[in-house]
Amino acid sequence: MKPRRPPTLHPPSRPPAAPPASPLLPQPARRPAAATPAPERLTSDPPLPSPPLSRRWRLLPVLIVGLLWLLGLILAVVLALRWLPPPTTAFMLQSPVTPVRYEWVPAEHISNAMRHAVVASEDQKFFQHRGFDFEAIGDALDERRDGGRLRGASTISQQTAKNLFLWSGGGFARKGIEAAFTVLIETLWDKPRILEVYLNIAEFGPGIYGVEAAAQAFFGKRAAQITPEEAARLAAVLPSPRRWSAREPGPYVQERARWILGQMGHRPAAPESLPDEADAALPQTVIETAPAQGGDVDTRAFDEFEGEFGVPRPIDPDEPIGSASGEADAED
């Protein structure tokens, strides 16, 4: 018996290949493949890094530290000037006349009449307010609203702050900084110190700062020797010391000096006629005074601080001008 041959296995027949697509026949639309869904983030994945801070925010801590250092420096300077004489001021550094004339003298080396004159002229409520005369500020604003000229209402404390640290001119920015310095000065200094510094740094003429330099330049004497008449003339030019002269006062300055004398408690003897501005080069009328009752300045405020101001010592007539010793008799 013959063995069977295993059947021959043939590969499955392939379906006939599709004929090539004719470009003339329409092609069947193909179904787009389904989008594969993105794998879900595991909650344990680390968070994405935050975007970097802008340069402005990175500089903020530096600006805050710098501002604190500046405020601390200002506070230290103002506190030190409670006892130390200022070597210079902002107004002296901006003076159009150089070199300036400036000589510091302590309060006991300044005539009492000079203290009375500046308070009578510039700030009659100096011993009552805390740096700002709000009544005077309101009156000035009312006059401005009524069409009048905007006049100043700065106190001696405000003028001291401006002369020491700031610049001339208006503007809300300067007024705001001036107010801040005024609060500092009124907080850290007492009234006698404010008046002492003001008398030593106020401008009495082009490039002439302080009552000692003014007394020597205009009258050839020391600040302790100033008479009430001379003090009134010096105080009269304070609003505009570069235009008005205490040495050769014009009619307006003379009239203003008479008013100041009246506020100080003196009765000025008015001359028969006032000279014209053209006569400024001629010898000026000497203002004579006689004691009188009255005056709008409360002199009791000076009596209260008399110990702080000090009483000037008698003057040695042979002592040269500029010496630190020897003072005028007290005017009060």
KEKE-3310 file (N, C-alpha, C; in steps of 0.2 Angstrom, whole numbers, plus 5000, padded with zeros to 4 digits):
npx = (5004:5003:5011:5002:5003:5006:4995:4996:5000:4993:4997:4985:4975:4977:4967:4963:4972:4967:4962:4972:4968:4958:4961:4950:4939:4927:4933:4931:4926:4937:4937:4941:4955:4952:4955:4968:4966:4973:4984:4979:4984:4994:4991:5002:5012:5025:5022:5021:5035:5034:5032:5046:5049:5045:5057:5054:5047:5057:5066:5059:5061:5074:5072:5063:5072:5082:5074:5070:5083:5086:5076:5080:5092:5089:5081:5091:5100:5092:5089:5102:5105:5098:5107:5119:5127:5122:5133:5131:5118:5104:5099:5110:5119:5113:5115:5116:5126:5143:5158:5147:5142:5142:5140:5139:5131:5127:5111:5112:5120:5113:5103:5089:5079:5080:5075:5062:5058:5058:5048:5037:5036:5036:5029:5018:5011:5020:5024:5013:5007:5010:5019:5011:5001:4985:4975:4980:4983:4971:4965:4974:4970:4957:4958:4964:4954:4945:4950:4962:4980:4990:4996:5010:5010:5018:5025:5038:5044:5041:5048:5061:5063:5063:5073:5084:5084:5078:5073:5070:5054:5038:5025:5017:5024:5036:5031:5024:5036:5042:5032:5033:5047:5044:5036:5045:5055:5047:5044:5056:5064:5064:5055:5064:5076:5072:5069:5082:5090:5084:5086:5100:5101:5093:5091:5097:5101:5109:5118:5121:5119:5111:5109:5121:5131:5123:5122:5135:5138:5128:5127:5139:5142:5140:5128:5122:5122:5112:5099:5082:5077:5086:5084:5071:5072:5080:5071:5061:5065:5065:5055:5059:5074:5084:5080:5076:5084:5092:5102:5100:5086:5071:5055:5045:5050:5054:5042:5036:5045:5042:5029:5032:5040:5029:5022:5030:5029:5034:5032:5033:5041:5035:5043:5042:5040:5041:5055:5059:5061:5071:5079:5087:5101:5104:5107:5097:5081:5081:5074:5065:5060:5048:5044:5029:5013:5005:5004:5004:5011:5013:5022:5024:5027:5040:5045:5043:5051:5063:5074:5079:5082:5092:5101:5109:5126:5134:5141:5158:5165:5177:5179:5183:5174:5166:5171:5168:5164:5156:5142:5126:5115:5101:5086:5073)
npy = (4994:5010:5025:5039:5055:5070:5084:5097:5113:5129:5146:5158:5166:5182:5197:5204:5219:5235:5245:5259:5275:5285:5301:5308:5303:5304:5304:5294:5300:5301:5295:5305:5302:5297:5308:5306:5305:5317:5312:5311:5323:5319:5322:5323:5329:5341:5359:5371:5383:5400:5415:5426:5440:5457:5470:5482:5478:5471:5481:5488:5484:5490:5503:5506:5504:5514:5526:5525:5527:5540:5547:5545:5551:5565:5567:5566:5577:5588:5587:5588:5601:5608:5611:5614:5627:5630:5627:5632:5637:5632:5643:5651:5644:5645:5659:5673:5682:5680:5679:5675:5684:5680:5676:5668:5671:5668:5668:5677:5686:5695:5709:5713:5721:5717:5705:5707:5716:5707:5698:5706:5711:5699:5688:5689:5680:5671:5665:5658:5649:5633:5632:5635:5648:5647:5656:5667:5661:5658:5671:5676:5668:5671:5685:5682:5676:5686:5693:5700:5702:5688:5686:5682:5671:5665:5658:5662:5650:5642:5650:5648:5635:5634:5643:5636:5623:5622:5630:5645:5652:5647:5634:5618:5607:5611:5618:5608:5600:5610:5611:5599:5600:5610:5605:5596:5604:5612:5602:5596:5607:5621:5637:5648:5643:5642:5655:5661:5654:5658:5672:5672:5666:5673:5683:5699:5707:5708:5694:5695:5688:5684:5692:5698:5699:5709:5719:5724:5727:5737:5746:5747:5741:5729:5715:5715:5728:5734:5747:5750:5757:5754:5740:5740:5744:5734:5723:5728:5726:5712:5705:5707:5707:5709:5719:5730:5742:5742:5751:5763:5767:5768:5777:5768:5758:5765:5769:5757:5753:5762:5758:5745:5749:5755:5743:5737:5744:5757:5774:5781:5796:5805:5811:5827:5826:5812:5806:5804:5789:5793:5800:5791:5790:5801:5808:5798:5800:5800:5790:5794:5789:5787:5781:5772:5767:5752:5743:5729:5717:5704:5706:5699:5686:5687:5690:5678:5669:5675:5670:5660:5666:5675:5688:5702:5707:5722:5734:5736:5750:5752:5740:5730:5728:5713:5705:5692:5694:5706:5715:5723:5733:5727:5728:5727)
npz = (5000:4995:5003:5008:5000:5007:5007:4996:5001:4997:4995:5002:4990:4984:4984:4969:4964:4966:4953:4947:4953:4944:4938:4933:4938:4952:4969:4983:4999:5013:5029:5043:5054:5070:5084:5095:5112:5124:5137:5153:5166:5180:5197:5204:5197:5196:5199:5186:5183:5190:5181:5178:5189:5185:5180:5187:5198:5205:5208:5218:5232:5234:5232:5242:5254:5251:5252:5265:5271:5266:5273:5286:5286:5284:5295:5305:5302:5304:5317:5322:5319:5329:5339:5333:5323:5307:5293:5280:5269:5259:5251:5252:5244:5232:5229:5219:5221:5224:5234:5248:5262:5278:5295:5309:5324:5342:5350:5361:5357:5349:5347:5357:5351:5338:5337:5341:5330:5319:5322:5323:5310:5301:5307:5318:5326:5330:5342:5346:5336:5328:5318:5307:5301:5300:5299:5293:5281:5276:5275:5265:5254:5252:5248:5236:5229:5228:5218:5221:5223:5225:5241:5252:5265:5274:5289:5301:5305:5293:5283:5288:5286:5272:5268:5273:5268:5255:5239:5231:5225:5219:5218:5220:5224:5230:5241:5248:5252:5260:5270:5276:5281:5290:5300:5305:5310:5320:5328:5333:5337:5348:5351:5353:5347:5334:5330:5332:5323:5311:5311:5309:5296:5287:5272:5270:5261:5244:5244:5257:5272:5287:5303:5309:5299:5291:5300:5301:5288:5284:5295:5301:5313:5327:5328:5341:5344:5338:5335:5339:5328:5317:5317:5313:5300:5294:5296:5288:5274:5272:5265:5251:5249:5239:5231:5239:5250:5265:5269:5261:5262:5252:5249:5252:5260:5271:5276:5279:5289:5299:5302:5307:5318:5326:5328:5337:5348:5348:5345:5330:5324:5312:5297:5289:5275:5263:5255:5237:5227:5218:5226:5233:5234:5241:5258:5269:5278:5295:5306:5320:5336:5349:5365:5367:5372:5368:5352:5342:5344:5355:5368:5379:5376:5373:5385:5392:5386:5389:5396:5388:5377:5381:5389:5382:5385:5392:5380:5375:5370:5364:5358:5344:5329:5325:5335:5346:5359:5371:5371:5367:5377:5385:5376:5380)
capx = (5000:5007:5009:4999:5007:5003:4992:5001:4997:4994:4995:4979:4975:4976:4962:4966:4974:4963:4965:4974:4963:4958:4960:4944:4933:4927:4936:4927:4929:4940:4935:4947:4957:4950:4960:4970:4965:4979:4984:4978:4990:4994:4991:5008:5016:5027:5019:5025:5038:5030:5036:5050:5046:5048:5062:5051:5046:5063:5069:5055:5064:5079:5069:5061:5077:5085:5070:5071:5090:5086:5072:5084:5098:5086:5080:5098:5102:5087:5090:5109:5105:5095:5112:5125:5126:5123:5139:5129:5111:5102:5099:5117:5122:5110:5115:5119:5132:5148:5156:5142:5144:5138:5143:5134:5131:5122:5106:5113:5124:5108:5099:5082:5075:5080:5070:5055:5056:5056:5042:5032:5036:5035:5025:5016:5008:5025:5024:5006:5006:5014:5022:5007:4996:4980:4971:4983:4983:4964:4964:4977:4966:4951:4960:4965:4948:4942:4954:4968:4986:4992:5002:5013:5007:5023:5028:5045:5046:5041:5054:5068:5064:5064:5080:5089:5084:5075:5074:5064:5049:5032:5024:5015:5029:5041:5027:5023:5042:5043:5028:5036:5052:5042:5034:5051:5058:5043:5044:5063:5067:5060:5054:5070:5080:5069:5071:5089:5092:5081:5090:5107:5102:5089:5095:5095:5104:5112:5124:5122:5115:5112:5109:5128:5133:5119:5123:5142:5138:5124:5128:5146:5142:5138:5121:5120:5121:5107:5094:5075:5076:5089:5081:5065:5074:5082:5065:5057:5068:5065:5051:5063:5081:5088:5077:5076:5090:5092:5106:5097:5079:5066:5049:5041:5054:5054:5035:5036:5049:5038:5024:5035:5041:5023:5020:5035:5028:5037:5028:5038:5040:5035:5045:5037:5039:5045:5059:5057:5066:5077:5083:5090:5108:5105:5106:5090:5078:5082:5067:5066:5055:5047:5041:5022:5009:5002:5008:5001:5015:5012:5029:5024:5030:5047:5047:5042:5057:5069:5080:5081:5086:5098:5101:5115:5130:5135:5146:5164:5165:5183:5180:5182:5168:5167:5173:5162:5162:5153:5135:5122:5111:5094:5081:5067)
capy = (5000:5016:5030:5045:5061:5076:5089:5103:5119:5134:5152:5161:5170:5189:5200:5208:5226:5240:5249:5266:5280:5290:5308:5310:5300:5307:5300:5293:5304:5297:5297:5307:5298:5299:5311:5303:5309:5318:5309:5316:5325:5316:5327:5323:5332:5347:5365:5375:5389:5406:5419:5430:5447:5463:5474:5487:5475:5469:5487:5491:5484:5494:5510:5507:5505:5520:5531:5525:5530:5547:5550:5545:5557:5571:5568:5567:5584:5593:5586:5591:5609:5611:5613:5616:5632:5628:5630:5636:5635:5631:5649:5654:5640:5648:5666:5676:5686:5676:5675:5678:5687:5676:5675:5665:5673:5665:5672:5682:5692:5698:5714:5711:5724:5714:5699:5711:5718:5702:5695:5711:5712:5693:5683:5691:5674:5666:5661:5655:5643:5627:5632:5637:5652:5645:5662:5671:5658:5659:5678:5677:5664:5675:5690:5680:5674:5692:5697:5703:5699:5682:5688:5677:5670:5660:5660:5662:5643:5640:5653:5645:5628:5636:5646:5631:5616:5622:5635:5650:5651:5643:5627:5614:5602:5614:5620:5602:5598:5615:5610:5593:5602:5615:5601:5593:5610:5614:5596:5595:5613:5626:5643:5652:5641:5644:5662:5662:5651:5663:5679:5671:5664:5677:5687:5706:5711:5704:5691:5696:5683:5684:5699:5700:5702:5714:5725:5726:5729:5743:5751:5747:5739:5722:5714:5716:5735:5737:5750:5749:5760:5750:5734:5740:5745:5728:5719:5730:5724:5705:5702:5708:5710:5711:5725:5736:5743:5745:5757:5769:5765:5772:5779:5762:5754:5770:5769:5750:5753:5766:5753:5740:5752:5755:5737:5735:5748:5763:5779:5785:5803:5805:5817:5831:5823:5807:5807:5800:5784:5796:5803:5786:5791:5807:5805:5797:5803:5796:5788:5794:5785:5789:5775:5773:5761:5748:5739:5723:5711:5702:5706:5694:5680:5687:5689:5671:5666:5679:5666:5656:5671:5678:5695:5704:5711:5729:5734:5739:5755:5751:5733:5730:5725:5706:5701:5688:5697:5712:5715:5729:5733:5724:5733:5726)
capz = (5000:4995:5007:5005:5000:5011:5002:4995:5003:4992:4999:5000:4984:4986:4980:4964:4966:4963:4947:4949:4953:4938:4940:4930:4942:4959:4974:4989:5005:5018:5036:5047:5059:5077:5088:5101:5118:5128:5143:5159:5171:5186:5202:5208:5193:5199:5195:5181:5186:5189:5176:5182:5191:5180:5183:5191:5205:5208:5211:5223:5239:5234:5232:5249:5258:5249:5255:5273:5273:5265:5278:5292:5286:5285:5302:5309:5300:5307:5324:5324:5319:5335:5343:5329:5318:5300:5290:5275:5268:5252:5248:5251:5238:5226:5229:5213:5223:5228:5240:5252:5268:5283:5301:5314:5331:5346:5352:5366:5354:5345:5350:5358:5346:5331:5338:5341:5324:5314:5324:5321:5303:5298:5310:5325:5330:5330:5349:5347:5332:5328:5312:5301:5303:5296:5298:5288:5274:5274:5272:5258:5249:5251:5244:5229:5226:5227:5212:5223:5222:5230:5245:5256:5272:5277:5295:5302:5304:5286:5280:5291:5283:5265:5268:5275:5264:5248:5234:5230:5220:5221:5216:5226:5226:5235:5247:5251:5255:5265:5275:5280:5285:5295:5305:5308:5314:5325:5333:5336:5340:5352:5347:5353:5342:5327:5329:5332:5316:5306:5311:5307:5289:5283:5268:5271:5255:5240:5246:5264:5276:5294:5306:5310:5292:5289:5304:5299:5281:5283:5300:5304:5321:5328:5329:5348:5345:5333:5338:5336:5321:5313:5317:5309:5293:5292:5295:5282:5268:5272:5259:5245:5251:5233:5228:5244:5254:5272:5270:5258:5261:5248:5253:5254:5265:5277:5278:5282:5295:5304:5304:5311:5325:5329:5331:5342:5354:5348:5341:5326:5323:5304:5294:5285:5268:5261:5249:5231:5225:5215:5231:5237:5235:5246:5265:5271:5284:5301:5309:5327:5340:5356:5368:5367:5374:5363:5348:5341:5346:5362:5371:5385:5373:5373:5392:5394:5383:5390:5399:5383:5372:5384:5390:5380:5390:5390:5375:5376:5364:5361:5356:5337:5326:5323:5341:5349:5366:5372:5368:5368:5383:5383:5374:5384)
cpx = (5004:5005:5006:5003:5003:5000:4996:4997:4998:4993:4989:4980:4974:4971:4966:4967:4969:4966:4967:4968:4963:4957:4953:4938:4933:4929:4931:4930:4931:4938:4941:4948:4954:4956:4962:4969:4971:4979:4983:4984:4989:4994:4998:5014:5018:5024:5024:5028:5034:5035:5040:5047:5049:5053:5060:5050:5052:5067:5065:5058:5070:5077:5066:5066:5081:5080:5070:5078:5089:5082:5076:5089:5095:5084:5086:5100:5098:5088:5097:5109:5101:5101:5118:5123:5126:5129:5137:5121:5110:5102:5106:5121:5119:5111:5119:5125:5136:5154:5151:5145:5139:5143:5138:5136:5126:5117:5107:5118:5120:5104:5092:5077:5075:5075:5063:5053:5054:5049:5036:5031:5033:5030:5023:5013:5013:5025:5017:5005:5011:5017:5018:5002:4990:4975:4973:4983:4976:4963:4968:4973:4960:4952:4961:4959:4944:4945:4960:4974:4987:4998:5004:5010:5012:5025:5035:5048:5046:5047:5061:5069:5066:5071:5085:5090:5082:5077:5068:5059:5043:5031:5022:5020:5034:5037:5025:5030:5043:5038:5030:5042:5050:5039:5040:5054:5054:5043:5051:5066:5062:5059:5060:5075:5078:5071:5078:5092:5090:5085:5097:5107:5097:5093:5092:5098:5107:5118:5125:5117:5116:5112:5116:5131:5130:5121:5130:5142:5134:5125:5135:5146:5140:5130:5118:5119:5116:5101:5087:5074:5079:5086:5074:5066:5076:5076:5061:5059:5067:5061:5055:5070:5085:5085:5077:5082:5089:5096:5103:5090:5075:5060:5045:5044:5054:5047:5034:5039:5045:5032:5026:5037:5035:5021:5024:5034:5031:5032:5033:5036:5041:5038:5040:5035:5043:5049:5057:5062:5072:5082:5087:5097:5109:5104:5099:5088:5079:5076:5069:5060:5054:5043:5033:5019:5006:5006:5005:5005:5014:5019:5030:5027:5037:5049:5047:5049:5064:5075:5083:5085:5092:5098:5108:5119:5132:5141:5152:5165:5172:5184:5179:5176:5170:5169:5166:5160:5160:5147:5132:5118:5104:5089:5074:5067)
cpy = (5006:5021:5036:5051:5067:5081:5095:5109:5125:5141:5155:5166:5178:5192:5204:5216:5230:5244:5256:5270:5284:5297:5311:5308:5303:5302:5299:5297:5299:5300:5299:5303:5301:5302:5307:5307:5310:5315:5313:5317:5322:5322:5327:5326:5339:5353:5368:5381:5395:5411:5424:5437:5452:5467:5479:5484:5473:5475:5490:5490:5489:5502:5511:5508:5512:5526:5531:5528:5538:5550:5550:5550:5564:5572:5569:5574:5589:5593:5589:5598:5612:5614:5616:5622:5629:5631:5634:5634:5634:5638:5652:5650:5643:5655:5668:5680:5681:5680:5679:5680:5683:5675:5674:5668:5670:5670:5678:5687:5695:5703:5711:5714:5721:5708:5702:5713:5713:5699:5700:5712:5705:5688:5685:5686:5669:5662:5657:5649:5638:5626:5635:5642:5651:5651:5666:5668:5658:5666:5679:5674:5668:5681:5688:5679:5681:5696:5700:5699:5694:5684:5682:5677:5665:5663:5660:5655:5641:5644:5650:5639:5629:5638:5640:5625:5617:5628:5640:5649:5647:5636:5622:5609:5605:5616:5613:5600:5603:5613:5604:5595:5607:5610:5598:5598:5611:5608:5595:5601:5617:5633:5648:5650:5642:5651:5664:5660:5656:5669:5678:5669:5668:5681:5694:5710:5706:5701:5692:5692:5683:5691:5702:5703:5708:5720:5728:5730:5736:5748:5751:5745:5731:5721:5715:5724:5738:5741:5748:5751:5756:5743:5734:5741:5738:5723:5721:5728:5716:5702:5702:5711:5712:5717:5731:5736:5745:5751:5763:5767:5770:5773:5773:5759:5759:5769:5762:5750:5757:5761:5748:5743:5753:5749:5734:5739:5755:5768:5783:5792:5804:5811:5821:5829:5817:5808:5802:5794:5787:5799:5798:5787:5797:5804:5804:5800:5798:5796:5789:5791:5788:5783:5777:5766:5758:5744:5732:5717:5710:5701:5701:5688:5681:5687:5682:5667:5670:5675:5662:5660:5674:5685:5698:5708:5718:5729:5738:5744:5754:5744:5733:5726:5718:5702:5698:5691:5704:5713:5722:5728:5730:5729:5733:5728)
cpz = (5000:5000:5004:5005:5003:5006:5002:4997:4999:4996:4997:4994:4986:4981:4975:4966:4962:4958:4950:4948:4947:4940:4938:4934:4949:4964:4980:4995:5010:5025:5040:5052:5066:5081:5094:5107:5122:5135:5149:5164:5177:5191:5205:5203:5196:5195:5191:5185:5184:5184:5181:5183:5186:5184:5188:5198:5208:5211:5217:5230:5239:5235:5240:5254:5257:5252:5262:5275:5272:5271:5285:5292:5287:5292:5307:5308:5304:5315:5326:5324:5325:5340:5339:5324:5311:5296:5283:5274:5260:5248:5247:5245:5232:5225:5222:5214:5227:5228:5244:5258:5274:5289:5306:5321:5335:5348:5357:5363:5349:5349:5351:5353:5340:5331:5337:5334:5319:5315:5322:5314:5299:5301:5317:5329:5331:5337:5350:5343:5332:5321:5306:5304:5298:5294:5293:5281:5272:5271:5265:5252:5247:5247:5237:5225:5224:5221:5214:5221:5228:5234:5249:5263:5276:5284:5296:5302:5297:5282:5282:5287:5275:5264:5269:5270:5257:5244:5234:5225:5223:5219:5222:5228:5232:5242:5251:5255:5261:5271:5280:5284:5291:5301:5309:5313:5320:5331:5337:5339:5344:5348:5348:5348:5335:5326:5328:5325:5311:5306:5308:5299:5285:5278:5269:5266:5250:5242:5253:5268:5283:5297:5307:5304:5290:5293:5303:5292:5280:5288:5303:5311:5321:5329:5336:5349:5341:5337:5336:5329:5316:5312:5313:5302:5290:5291:5289:5275:5267:5266:5252:5246:5245:5229:5233:5248:5261:5273:5267:5257:5257:5252:5256:5260:5272:5280:5282:5288:5300:5306:5309:5318:5329:5332:5336:5348:5354:5344:5337:5324:5315:5302:5290:5278:5267:5255:5243:5231:5222:5220:5235:5238:5240:5253:5267:5277:5290:5305:5317:5330:5347:5359:5368:5369:5368:5358:5348:5343:5353:5365:5377:5383:5374:5380:5394:5392:5385:5392:5393:5378:5375:5384:5387:5385:5387:5385:5377:5370:5361:5358:5348:5334:5324:5329:5344:5356:5366:5368:5370:5374:5380:5381:5377:5391)
residu = (MET:LYS:PRO:ARG:ARG:PRO:PRO:THR:LEU:HIS:PRO:PRO:SER:ARG:PRO:PRO:ALA:ALA:PRO:PRO:ALA:SER:PRO:LEU:LEU:PRO:GLN:PRO:ALA:ARG:ARG:PRO:ALA:ALA:ALA:THR:PRO:ALA:PRO:GLU:ARG:LEU:THR:SER:ASP:PRO:PRO:LEU:PRO:SER:PRO:PRO:LEU:SER:ARG:ARG:TRP:ARG:LEU:LEU:PRO:VAL:LEU:ILE:VAL:GLY:LEU:LEU:TRP:LEU:LEU:GLY:LEU:ILE:LEU:ALA:VAL:VAL:LEU:ALA:LEU:ARG:TRP:LEU:PRO:PRO:PRO:THR:THR:ALA:PHE:MET:LEU:GLN:SER:PRO:VAL:THR:PRO:VAL:ARG:TYR:GLU:TRP:VAL:PRO:ALA:GLU:HIS:ILE:SER:ASN:ALA:MET:ARG:HIS:ALA:VAL:VAL:ALA:SER:GLU:ASP:GLN:LYS:PHE:PHE:GLN:HIS:ARG:GLY:PHE:ASP:PHE:GLU:ALA:ILE:GLY:ASP:ALA:LEU:ASP:GLU:ARG:ARG:ASP:GLY:GLY:ARG:LEU:ARG:GLY:ALA:SER:THR:ILE:SER:GLN:GLN:THR:ALA:LYS:ASN:LEU:PHE:LEU:TRP:SER:GLY:GLY:GLY:PHE:ALA:ARG:LYS:GLY:ILE:GLU:ALA:ALA:PHE:THR:VAL:LEU:ILE:GLU:THR:LEU:TRP:ASP:LYS:PRO:ARG:ILE:LEU:GLU:VAL:TYR:LEU:ASN:ILE:ALA:GLU:PHE:GLY:PRO:GLY:ILE:TYR:GLY:VAL:GLU:ALA:ALA:ALA:GLN:ALA:PHE:PHE:GLY:LYS:ARG:ALA:ALA:GLN:ILE:THR:PRO:GLU:GLU:ALA:ALA:ARG:LEU:ALA:ALA:VAL:LEU:PRO:SER:PRO:ARG:ARG:TRP:SER:ALA:ARG:GLU:PRO:GLY:PRO:TYR:VAL:GLN:GLU:ARG:ALA:ARG:TRP:ILE:LEU:GLY:GLN:MET:GLY:HIS:ARG:PRO:ALA:ALA:PRO:GLU:SER:LEU:PRO:ASP:GLU:ALA:ASP:ALA:ALA:LEU:PRO:GLN:THR:VAL:ILE:GLU:THR:ALA:PRO:ALA:GLN:GLY:GLY:ASP:VAL:ASP:THR:ARG:ALA:PHE:ASP:GLU:PHE:GLU:GLY:GLU:PHE:GLY:VAL:PRO:ARG:PRO:ILE:ASP:PRO:ASP:GLU:PRO:ILE:GLY:SER:ALA:SER:GLY:GLU:ALA:ASP:ALA:GLU:ASP)
# end
